[in-house]
Amino acid sequence: MVVMCCMFVGTHFAQSLLVFGRNLKRVLAKRRQIQVRRRVDDEYMASWFQYAAGDQKGAQEMVRVLSRSATAKT
């Protein structure tokens, strides 16, 4: 019901849906290219978002990641 109201009351919503529909194929193709070139697995990426303040394991993991990225830049 909310979507229908937005479509009839707000013209910008309908326009944005058209833009979204036109670009969806291109965006999905770009996402596939990015996923093919990824270098780390999903579990590693998920570990970035599980750090809590005071979490010793998270702090050690962050130090390891930063040292790896510094080594990769050299």
N, C-alpha and C positions, 0 to 999 in steps of 0.2 A: 504494500500500500504506500509506503514511504517513497519507493522508487517511482511509482506511478504519479504521485503528487509532485515529485521533483521534475519529472518529465514534462508535466503540463503547466506547472507554475514557473519553474526556472528554466529559461532557455539555454543557459550555459551548461546545464547538466546534459541535455540532449546533444549539444555540440561536442562536449567532451566524450560522450559515448561514440560518436561518429569518428572522432580522431583516434580513440582507443581501438575501434574496430579496424580502421585503415592501417594502423601501425602494428597490430598484433602479430601478423605474420613475420614482419621484419624483426620485431623484438624477440620473438621466439627463436628465430634463426640465429640471432646474435647471442642469445643465452646458450644455445647448443654449442656454438663455437667456444664460448668461455668455458663451459663445462668440459669440453674435450681437452682444453689446455691446462686444466687445473693441476696443481702440483701436490696438494695435500688432500687427505680423505675427510669425510664428513665428521668423523669422531674427533679429529684434531681441531677442526674449526669449532665444533661444539664446546671444546674445552676452553676456548677463549671467553665464552659467555657464562662460565660456571665459577668464575673467581669471586670469592667473597673476602672482604677486608678481614685481615687476621688469619686467613687460611694459609698455612705454611706451605702446603703442597702447591697451591696456586701461585704463591710468590716464587717458589723454586722453579715452577714451570715457566713463569714469565721471564726469569733470568736466563733459562735455557733457550727460550725462543729469541730473546734479544741478542744473546751471544751468537746464535746461529745466523741471525739476519745480519749481524755485523761482519761475520766471517764471509757470508755470501757476497757482501758488497766489495770485499777486497779482492 
